[in-house]
């Protein structure tokens, strides 16, 4: 692919390269590295503002780990 970002946009080019590589990856049934649950692939949409480039990627999401966590009480100790 032609480099569409000028030399000042090295980070933007890295983002483009990453999104291009992810769009070509084969998806397999995998498990979450944190909890071991099967992951689901969800559709995510990305675009690079001002470039006209867009990507639709299926990325792994663990339904169990993505659940909001209950707010844990913070215990404060008093200095003596």
N, CA, C and O atoms as CSV, one atom per row, in Angstrom:
chain,resi,resn,atom,element,x,y,z
A,1,UNK,N,N,0.838,-1.190,0.000
A,1,UNK,CA,C,0.000,0.000,0.000
A,1,UNK,C,C,0.878,1.247,0.000
A,1,UNK,O,O,1.900,1.286,0.686
A,2,UNK,N,N,0.503,2.221,-0.732
A,2,UNK,CA,C,1.223,3.485,-0.822
A,2,UNK,C,C,1.158,4.211,0.518
A,2,UNK,O,O,0.127,4.189,1.190
A,3,UNK,N,N,2.245,4.847,0.901
A,3,UNK,CA,C,2.287,5.626,2.129
A,3,UNK,C,C,1.444,6.878,1.924
A,3,UNK,O,O,1.800,7.749,1.130
A,4,UNK,N,N,0.317,6.969,2.646
A,4,UNK,CA,C,-0.587,8.101,2.441
A,4,UNK,C,C,-0.358,9.226,3.437
A,4,UNK,O,O,-0.995,10.275,3.348
A,5,UNK,N,N,0.543,9.016,4.379
A,5,UNK,CA,C,0.787,10.004,5.427
A,5,UNK,C,C,2.166,10.625,5.198
A,5,UNK,O,O,3.127,9.914,4.904
A,6,UNK,N,N,2.263,11.951,5.333
A,6,UNK,CA,C,3.568,12.585,5.150
A,6,UNK,C,C,4.497,12.226,6.307
A,6,UNK,O,O,4.072,11.579,7.264
A,7,UNK,N,N,5.758,12.640,6.228
A,7,UNK,CA,C,6.758,12.240,7.222
A,7,UNK,C,C,6.419,12.723,8.623
A,7,UNK,O,O,6.903,12.148,9.598
A,8,UNK,N,N,5.605,13.757,8.749
A,8,UNK,CA,C,5.215,14.240,10.076
A,8,UNK,C,C,4.139,13.347,10.695
A,8,UNK,O,O,3.825,13.496,11.876
A,9,UNK,N,N,3.583,12.444,9.934
A,9,UNK,CA,C,2.499,11.604,10.424
A,9,UNK,C,C,2.916,10.162,10.643
A,9,UNK,O,O,2.163,9.248,10.305
A,10,UNK,N,N,4.106,9.936,11.204
A,10,UNK,CA,C,4.601,8.573,11.406
A,10,UNK,C,C,3.650,7.759,12.276
A,10,UNK,O,O,3.422,6.580,12.002
A,11,UNK,N,N,3.099,8.361,13.307
A,11,UNK,CA,C,2.173,7.647,14.186
A,11,UNK,C,C,0.902,7.282,13.431
A,11,UNK,O,O,0.384,6.174,13.570
A,12,UNK,N,N,0.405,8.216,12.635
A,12,UNK,CA,C,-0.791,7.932,11.840
A,12,UNK,C,C,-0.525,6.792,10.874
A,12,UNK,O,O,-1.401,5.952,10.671
A,13,UNK,N,N,0.659,6.737,10.272
A,13,UNK,CA,C,0.994,5.644,9.358
A,13,UNK,C,C,1.032,4.322,10.109
A,13,UNK,O,O,0.617,3.296,9.572
A,14,UNK,N,N,1.526,4.332,11.345
A,14,UNK,CA,C,1.546,3.109,12.143
A,14,UNK,C,C,0.128,2.630,12.440
A,14,UNK,O,O,-0.133,1.427,12.450
A,15,UNK,N,N,-0.778,3.560,12.679
A,15,UNK,CA,C,-2.186,3.200,12.902
A,15,UNK,C,C,-2.759,2.577,11.631
A,15,UNK,O,O,-3.432,1.548,11.695
A,16,UNK,N,N,-2.499,3.190,10.486
A,16,UNK,CA,C,-2.980,2.652,9.202
A,16,UNK,C,C,-2.421,1.246,8.987
A,16,UNK,O,O,-3.161,0.340,8.603
A,17,UNK,N,N,-1.140,1.058,9.228
A,17,UNK,CA,C,-0.517,-0.255,9.049
A,17,UNK,C,C,-1.155,-1.285,9.969
A,17,UNK,O,O,-1.430,-2.409,9.550
A,18,UNK,N,N,-1.391,-0.906,11.225
A,18,UNK,CA,C,-2.029,-1.815,12.181
A,18,UNK,C,C,-3.430,-2.197,11.718
A,18,UNK,O,O,-3.775,-3.379,11.702
A,19,UNK,N,N,-4.236,-1.217,11.344
A,19,UNK,CA,C,-5.606,-1.510,10.915
A,19,UNK,C,C,-5.619,-2.369,9.657
A,19,UNK,O,O,-6.456,-3.262,9.528
A,20,UNK,N,N,-4.712,-2.112,8.740
A,20,UNK,CA,C,-4.619,-2.956,7.551
A,20,UNK,C,C,-4.257,-4.388,7.917
A,20,UNK,O,O,-4.836,-5.330,7.375
A,21,UNK,N,N,-3.311,-4.563,8.828
A,21,UNK,CA,C,-2.909,-5.921,9.220
A,21,UNK,C,C,-4.037,-6.653,9.942
A,21,UNK,O,O,-4.220,-7.855,9.751
A,22,UNK,N,N,-4.789,-5.936,10.767
A,22,UNK,CA,C,-5.895,-6.566,11.486
A,22,UNK,C,C,-7.024,-6.973,10.550
A,22,UNK,O,O,-7.715,-7.960,10.801
A,23,UNK,N,N,-7.211,-6.224,9.484
A,23,UNK,CA,C,-8.298,-6.549,8.562
A,23,UNK,C,C,-7.988,-7.807,7.767
A,23,UNK,O,O,-8.897,-8.410,7.195
A,24,UNK,N,N,-6.724,-8.215,7.717
A,24,UNK,CA,C,-6.331,-9.400,6.967
A,24,UNK,C,C,-6.187,-10.647,7.831
A,24,UNK,O,O,-6.059,-11.750,7.299
A,25,UNK,N,N,-6.206,-10.494,9.158
A,25,UNK,CA,C,-5.988,-11.637,10.035
A,25,UNK,C,C,-7.161,-12.602,10.019
A,25,UNK,O,O,-8.323,-12.201,9.968
A,26,UNK,N,N,-6.826,-13.878,10.065
A,26,UNK,CA,C,-7.835,-14.920,10.154
A,26,UNK,C,C,-8.292,-15.029,11.608
A,26,UNK,O,O,-7.470,-14.978,12.523
A,27,UNK,N,N,-9.584,-15.176,11.818
A,27,UNK,CA,C,-10.140,-15.247,13.164
A,27,UNK,C,C,-10.422,-16.695,13.543
A,27,UNK,O,O,-11.040,-17.440,12.782
A,28,UNK,N,N,-9.967,-17.076,14.711
A,28,UNK,CA,C,-10.182,-18.424,15.202
A,28,UNK,C,C,-10.924,-18.353,16.523
A,28,UNK,O,O,-11.004,-17.300,17.155
A,29,UNK,N,N,-11.465,-19.492,16.927
A,29,UNK,CA,C,-12.112,-19.555,18.238
A,29,UNK,C,C,-11.019,-19.534,19.298
A,29,UNK,O,O,-10.206,-20.453,19.393
A,30,UNK,N,N,-11.015,-18.479,20.082
A,30,UNK,CA,C,-9.999,-18.331,21.123
A,30,UNK,C,C,-10.676,-18.067,22.451
A,30,UNK,O,O,-11.867,-17.762,22.516
A,31,UNK,N,N,-9.903,-18.188,23.490
A,31,UNK,CA,C,-10.391,-17.940,24.849
A,31,UNK,C,C,-9.694,-16.711,25.415
A,31,UNK,O,O,-8.573,-16.373,25.034
A,32,UNK,N,N,-10.386,-16.060,26.328
A,32,UNK,CA,C,-9.852,-14.876,26.995
A,32,UNK,C,C,-8.602,-15.258,27.792
A,32,UNK,O,O,-8.595,-16.259,28.508
A,33,UNK,N,N,-7.562,-14.463,27.660
A,33,UNK,CA,C,-6.332,-14.718,28.405
A,33,UNK,C,C,-6.506,-14.478,29.899
A,33,UNK,O,O,-5.757,-15.038,30.699
A,34,UNK,N,N,-7.483,-13.653,30.293
A,34,UNK,CA,C,-7.683,-13.325,31.702
A,34,UNK,C,C,-8.524,-14.350,32.446
A,34,UNK,O,O,-8.173,-14.773,33.548
A,35,UNK,N,N,-9.657,-14.754,31.825
A,35,UNK,CA,C,-10.593,-15.614,32.563
A,35,UNK,C,C,-10.842,-16.973,31.912
A,35,UNK,O,O,-11.443,-17.849,32.535
A,36,UNK,N,N,-10.394,-17.166,30.674
A,36,UNK,CA,C,-10.562,-18.445,30.004
A,36,UNK,C,C,-11.886,-18.633,29.286
A,36,UNK,O,O,-12.106,-19.681,28.680
A,37,UNK,N,N,-12.774,-17.648,29.336
A,37,UNK,CA,C,-14.064,-17.743,28.651
A,37,UNK,C,C,-13.864,-17.596,27.145
A,37,UNK,O,O,-12.922,-16.937,26.705
A,38,UNK,N,N,-14.748,-18.210,26.352
A,38,UNK,CA,C,-14.653,-18.003,24.897
A,38,UNK,C,C,-14.901,-16.536,24.560
A,38,UNK,O,O,-15.755,-15.893,25.170
A,39,UNK,N,N,-14.167,-16.015,23.604
A,39,UNK,CA,C,-14.380,-14.628,23.188
A,39,UNK,C,C,-15.393,-14.589,22.051
A,39,UNK,O,O,-15.568,-15.561,21.315
A,40,UNK,N,N,-16.048,-13.457,21.927
A,40,UNK,CA,C,-16.961,-13.207,20.820
A,40,UNK,C,C,-16.299,-12.148,19.949
A,40,UNK,O,O,-15.616,-11.253,20.448
A,41,UNK,N,N,-16.507,-12.260,18.659
A,41,UNK,CA,C,-15.954,-11.256,17.758
A,41,UNK,C,C,-17.028,-10.233,17.453
A,41,UNK,O,O,-18.111,-10.572,16.977
A,42,UNK,N,N,-16.717,-8.981,17.732
A,42,UNK,CA,C,-17.647,-7.873,17.515
A,42,UNK,C,C,-17.123,-6.982,16.400
A,42,UNK,O,O,-15.916,-6.851,16.197
A,43,UNK,N,N,-18.046,-6.383,15.693
A,43,UNK,CA,C,-17.699,-5.500,14.581
A,43,UNK,C,C,-17.367,-4.102,15.120
A,43,UNK,O,O,-18.159,-3.506,15.850
A,44,UNK,N,N,-16.193,-3.590,14.754
A,44,UNK,CA,C,-15.776,-2.246,15.127
A,44,UNK,C,C,-15.471,-1.473,13.855
A,44,UNK,O,O,-14.975,-2.034,12.878
A,45,UNK,N,N,-15.770,-0.187,13.876
A,45,UNK,CA,C,-15.564,0.665,12.714
A,45,UNK,C,C,-14.521,1.727,13.057
A,45,UNK,O,O,-14.631,2.418,14.070
A,46,UNK,N,N,-13.528,1.843,12.213
A,46,UNK,CA,C,-12.462,2.825,12.402
A,46,UNK,C,C,-12.355,3.670,11.145
A,46,UNK,O,O,-12.664,3.210,10.046
A,47,UNK,N,N,-11.914,4.906,11.317
A,47,UNK,CA,C,-11.658,5.766,10.172
A,47,UNK,C,C,-10.534,6.717,10.535
A,47,UNK,O,O,-10.326,7.038,11.705
A,48,UNK,N,N,-9.824,7.155,9.534
A,48,UNK,CA,C,-8.749,8.114,9.705
A,48,UNK,C,C,-9.259,9.441,9.189
A,48,UNK,O,O,-9.410,9.636,7.982
A,49,UNK,N,N,-9.520,10.338,10.095
A,49,UNK,CA,C,-10.134,11.617,9.770
A,49,UNK,C,C,-9.381,12.346,8.672
A,49,UNK,O,O,-8.160,12.491,8.722
A,50,UNK,N,N,-10.133,12.800,7.682
A,50,UNK,CA,C,-9.560,13.571,6.600
A,50,UNK,C,C,-8.935,12.751,5.487
A,50,UNK,O,O,-8.532,13.307,4.465
A,51,UNK,N,N,-8.847,11.430,5.666
A,51,UNK,CA,C,-8.195,10.609,4.644
A,51,UNK,C,C,-9.187,9.877,3.754
A,51,UNK,O,O,-8.837,9.445,2.656
A,52,UNK,N,N,-10.415,9.736,4.218
A,52,UNK,CA,C,-11.400,8.952,3.477
A,52,UNK,C,C,-11.225,7.458,3.666
A,52,UNK,O,O,-11.953,6.669,3.065
A,53,UNK,N,N,-10.261,7.056,4.500
A,53,UNK,CA,C,-10.016,5.629,4.735
A,53,UNK,C,C,-10.869,5.136,5.889
A,53,UNK,O,O,-10.978,5.797,6.922
A,54,UNK,N,N,-11.478,3.957,5.703
A,54,UNK,CA,C,-12.276,3.337,6.760
A,54,UNK,C,C,-11.943,1.857,6.842
A,54,UNK,O,O,-11.493,1.251,5.870
A,55,UNK,N,N,-12.174,1.286,8.018
A,55,UNK,CA,C,-11.963,-0.130,8.254
A,55,UNK,C,C,-13.130,-0.661,9.062
A,55,UNK,O,O,-13.638,0.021,9.952
A,56,UNK,N,N,-13.555,-1.874,8.755
A,56,UNK,CA,C,-14.528,-2.613,9.547
A,56,UNK,C,C,-13.811,-3.869,10.015
A,56,UNK,O,O,-13.516,-4.760,9.219
A,57,UNK,N,N,-13.533,-3.932,11.307
A,57,UNK,CA,C,-12.770,-5.054,11.852
A,57,UNK,C,C,-13.601,-5.841,12.844
A,57,UNK,O,O,-14.411,-5.281,13.583
A,58,UNK,N,N,-13.390,-7.145,12.850
A,58,UNK,CA,C,-13.992,-8.001,13.862
A,58,UNK,C,C,-12.906,-8.271,14.906
A,58,UNK,O,O,-11.925,-8.962,14.628
A,59,UNK,N,N,-13.091,-7.720,16.103
A,59,UNK,CA,C,-12.106,-7.854,17.160
A,59,UNK,C,C,-12.662,-8.694,18.302
A,59,UNK,O,O,-13.865,-8.669,18.560
A,60,UNK,N,N,-11.788,-9.445,18.996
A,60,UNK,CA,C,-12.258,-10.299,20.080
A,60,UNK,C,C,-12.627,-9.492,21.322
A,60,UNK,O,O,-11.919,-8.570,21.726
A,61,UNK,N,N,-13.770,-9.874,21.916
A,61,UNK,CA,C,-14.237,-9.245,23.155
A,61,UNK,C,C,-14.681,-10.361,24.086
A,61,UNK,O,O,-15.422,-11.253,23.674
A,62,UNK,N,N,-14.242,-10.322,25.320
A,62,UNK,CA,C,-14.695,-11.286,26.318
A,62,UNK,C,C,-15.925,-10.707,27.004
A,62,UNK,O,O,-15.849,-9.668,27.660
A,63,UNK,N,N,-17.055,-11.385,26.850
A,63,UNK,CA,C,-18.301,-10.891,27.445
A,63,UNK,C,C,-18.207,-10.876,28.973
A,63,UNK,O,O,-18.797,-10.015,29.625
A,64,UNK,N,N,-17.482,-11.807,29.526
A,64,UNK,CA,C,-17.364,-11.868,30.984
A,64,UNK,C,C,-16.489,-10.730,31.525
A,64,UNK,O,O,-16.877,-10.049,32.474
A,65,UNK,N,N,-15.351,-10.528,30.946
A,65,UNK,CA,C,-14.436,-9.474,31.423
A,65,UNK,C,C,-14.926,-8.075,31.063
A,65,UNK,O,O,-14.549,-7.106,31.722
A,66,UNK,N,N,-15.752,-7.953,30.039
A,66,UNK,CA,C,-16.231,-6.643,29.606
A,66,UNK,C,C,-17.371,-6.127,30.483
A,66,UNK,O,O,-17.777,-4.972,30.346
A,67,UNK,N,N,-17.892,-6.964,31.380
A,67,UNK,CA,C,-18.972,-6.535,32.259
A,67,UNK,C,C,-18.453,-5.486,33.232
A,67,UNK,O,O,-17.320,-5.582,33.704
A,68,UNK,N,N,-19.283,-4.476,33.538
A,68,UNK,CA,C,-18.850,-3.467,34.519
A,68,UNK,C,C,-18.587,-4.126,35.868
A,68,UNK,O,O,-19.369,-4.954,36.336
A,69,UNK,N,N,-17.502,-3.753,36.465
A,69,UNK,CA,C,-17.143,-4.293,37.773
A,69,UNK,C,C,-17.869,-3.520,38.866
A,69,UNK,O,O,-18.067,-2.310,38.760
A,70,UNK,N,N,-18.266,-4.236,39.924
A,70,UNK,CA,C,-18.886,-3.568,41.064
A,70,UNK,C,C,-17.853,-2.643,41.691
A,70,UNK,O,O,-16.678,-2.993,41.808
A,71,UNK,N,N,-18.297,-1.481,42.086
A,71,UNK,CA,C,-17.392,-0.512,42.696
A,71,UNK,C,C,-16.889,-1.076,44.017
A,71,UNK,O,O,-17.673,-1.401,44.908
A,72,UNK,N,N,-15.567,-1.186,44.128
A,72,UNK,CA,C,-14.981,-1.707,45.357
A,72,UNK,C,C,-14.742,-0.558,46.320
A,72,UNK,O,O,-14.277,0.515,45.934
A,73,UNK,N,N,-15.071,-0.805,47.581
A,73,UNK,CA,C,-14.861,0.220,48.603
A,73,UNK,C,C,-13.366,0.446,48.790
A,73,UNK,O,O,-12.580,-0.501,48.810
A,74,UNK,N,N,-12.996,1.678,48.923
A,74,UNK,CA,C,-11.609,2.028,49.168
A,74,UNK,C,C,-11.441,2.249,50.662
A,74,UNK,O,O,-12.151,3.047,51.274
A,75,UNK,N,N,-10.500,1.535,51.229
A,75,UNK,CA,C,-10.254,1.662,52.669
A,75,UNK,C,C,-9.121,2.654,52.858
A,75,UNK,O,O,-8.034,2.491,52.302
A,76,UNK,N,N,-9.388,3.676,53.645
A,76,UNK,CA,C,-8.394,4.694,53.909
A,76,UNK,C,C,-7.842,4.479,55.312
A,76,UNK,O,O,-8.606,4.298,56.260
A,77,UNK,N,N,-6.542,4.497,55.447
A,77,UNK,CA,C,-5.959,4.397,56.773
A,77,UNK,C,C,-5.545,5.784,57.235
A,77,UNK,O,O,-5.095,6.616,56.447
A,78,UNK,N,N,-5.706,6.008,58.518
A,78,UNK,CA,C,-5.327,7.300,59.091
A,78,UNK,C,C,-3.903,7.228,59.612
A,78,UNK,O,O,-3.525,6.281,60.301
A,79,UNK,N,N,-3.130,8.230,59.278
A,79,UNK,CA,C,-1.748,8.268,59.768
A,79,UNK,C,C,-1.776,8.598,61.249
A,79,UNK,O,O,-2.545,9.452,61.690
A,80,UNK,N,N,-0.938,7.921,62.008
A,80,UNK,CA,C,-0.924,8.146,63.452
A,80,UNK,C,C,-0.045,9.294,63.838
A,80,UNK,O,O,0.073,9.610,65.022
